[in-house]
């Protein structure tokens, strides 16, 4: 803190020397000072600065001819009016008067000089070194101003060690809200943070995602451009071109010509101009000179309502101008106060000691010369800014009101330190002409913006209020129908690098900006979520999407349901087969001792019928949603049942061949076959082999219910896993081998006695069995739909039906329709005929 104070003293001495070198000392104008119990300082740009070459450090002298600033004059008078009203009030500071010291801050050096004068002690006019700056008591308690961010940052940095309140009416940069750097800074103008957020919302409102960005040199423009670029980029808006208008820019110079060329070459229709008023004037004069038309210009609050800009010749051709403006406020009585000041007798203007300057920045010769006819006109933009200065004065007064305990009707007089007043100003909350005045923790006011459109409906521009923005959070409310767009049919201009893609098309970025892209449809099984337009996202496992989709749909779960017509037909057929098997078993049991039943195998027939019934029963597992028991049994039980049937069929055909053809030729083999029960042994071994295959299949390649997703993108197939296993293939091949064996044995018995000759029927049934499974596997190779289990069941049903029909139906026919053939005599006659025929050959 001591080091900082030492630096301030050194700077004070330096500036004082510079002032002494420049001019002789003169007394300040009475309009700039007012004695009082507590003094405020006001920093106002009554004159504009000048660019000149300096050979030594010196303070710019402001009171130069031709440099008067009307806008600063209105701010100056607003503070004087506010102090006068407060002193005349019997409620706010009843027995206390406010005074002021006003300074013309036309340049940075004048601003620093004024700040150091504010910090000086009464009497000696110097800054005293002290160990405890909280006990430092300068002649001024608070400062109103200055107008720009650059000057406010300098003043705030110098005042912060002393915690002297600084309330700016025009510095809006967001960086000034950082309390670690500027603990004593407050303002009555909204922070650029909210202005930037409002601008971004305005761009989003009209779908402008491809913009150019131009700022003015200095903290206001450069920091504003930086903040706007960041927030716009975060919201998906791309910056096609960005540049800064230099402080020394002149209309027609090379730098401005190059900037205009780049703006013309940029494909962005919308240009955001975050600039102060002087450089905005230079910029738009250059725009008109370059004939840059047909664009939308988005203005910052510093120039959107400025007649200085609307007065540029030819500016009506540039396109549409929208902008953000501080809500219009008026200072009641300010115009009358200025008129009274102009009519008052202020004496003759002081002569200037030198040809171009006077020796104090508390002099305004033009102000003293005003009359009611020559005084500056109070326009809307200046009135709003003047209200901010007026409001700042009242904020200090209300802080003093609380600090001095004036609520009782009498203020307690006593020494007040700046930090005490700062603490109270942060707490103020009062109504000023129906507007609430208070500050947040950053020293920013609770205010709002108007959204403005320039309307060229007459001989000059008018400003149309489209709506407003409020915070926090920042919200935009505008009436778009009030805007007169420059394009055809009053349509909203587009400012995009690439047009929006169709629904379900992702954006593939081309180049460096994400706003420039090509549109590619999302592939099947993916969709485009609106939260990420640059990447197609895969659907969930239970969902699907066609190509170019922006949403996923639930997959349809399919299986062979019992309610379907196909299922009804197959169920009816399988049930009929079961009934036939049961009926045949009863028929054979009733005629068990007849020659037909004995020749068919006798009791072996019941094993054959039972195996066919087991296979038929397994087919019911193909209907309905697959379950674990159904998957385990349906194919394995069918394979085992059909194996038993084929084994019996094979051994029955083989046994007839042995009896009729090899009993005399190979009697030893025949006796061994009969004595060792070869038929039963073969059936047991064959069935046991298939049983072993099936058990291995169920243990190693366990068939389980599964949800199949790959076959059809929009379906979930509920099925069992048996068709893909090695166990299923082995069981099927084993049955195929038995079928070939049965076919061979039946074919070898084609010349047996007629009542024992089953070659035709069995051969036909086995051929039909082969054809059924060939048809199934052919269908399965080209079709994977929901009816594949039905095809599988149909193949199994065909195999069982052909086996039953080829072997048992002819015998049922004889028993039921030709009982004359079901006699011992008939069978003996048939055998005798076969023997005679064999003997003759």
Secondary structure, 3 states (H helix, E strand, C coil): CHHHHHHHHHHHHHHHHHHHHHCCCCCCCHHHEECCCEEEEEEECCECCCCCCCCCCCCCCCCCCCCECHHHHHHHHHHHHHHHHHHHCCCCCCCCCEEEEEEECCCHHHHHHHHHHHHCCCCCCCCCCCCCHHHCCCCEEEEECCCCHHHHHHHHHHHHCCCCEEEECCCCCHHHHCCCCCCCEEECCCCHHHHHHHHHHHHHHCCCCEEEEEEECCHHHHHHHHHHHHHHHHCCCEEEEEEEECCCCCCCCHHHHHHHHHHHHCCCCEEEEECCHHHHHHHHHHHHHCCCCCEEEEECCCCCCCHHHHCCCCHHHCEEEEEEEECCCCCCCHHHHHHHHHHCCCCCCCCCCCCCCCCCCCCCHHHHHCCCCCCCCCCHHHHHHHHHHHHHHHHHHHHHHHHCCHHHCCCCCCCCCHHHHHHHHCCCEEEECCEEEEECCCCCECCCEEEEEEECCCCCCEEEEEEEEECCCCEEEECHHHCCCCCHHHCCCCCCCCCCCCCCEEEEECCCCCCCEEEEECCCCEECCCCCCCCCEECCCCEECCCCCCCCEECEEECCCCCCHHHHHHHHHHHHHHHHHHHHHHHHHHCCCCHHHHHHCCCHHHHHHHHHHHHHHHHHHHCCCCCHHHHHHHHHHHHHHHHHHHHHHHHHHHHHHHHHHHCCCCHHHHHHHHHCCHHHHHHHHHHHHHHHHHHHHHHHCCCCEEEECCCCCCEEEEEECHHHCHHHHHHHHHHHHHHHHHHHHHHHCCCCCCCCCCHHHHHHHHHHHHHHHHHHHHHHHHCCCCCHHHHHHHHHHHHHHHHHHHHHHHHHHHHHHCHHHCCHHHHHHHHHHHHHHHHHC
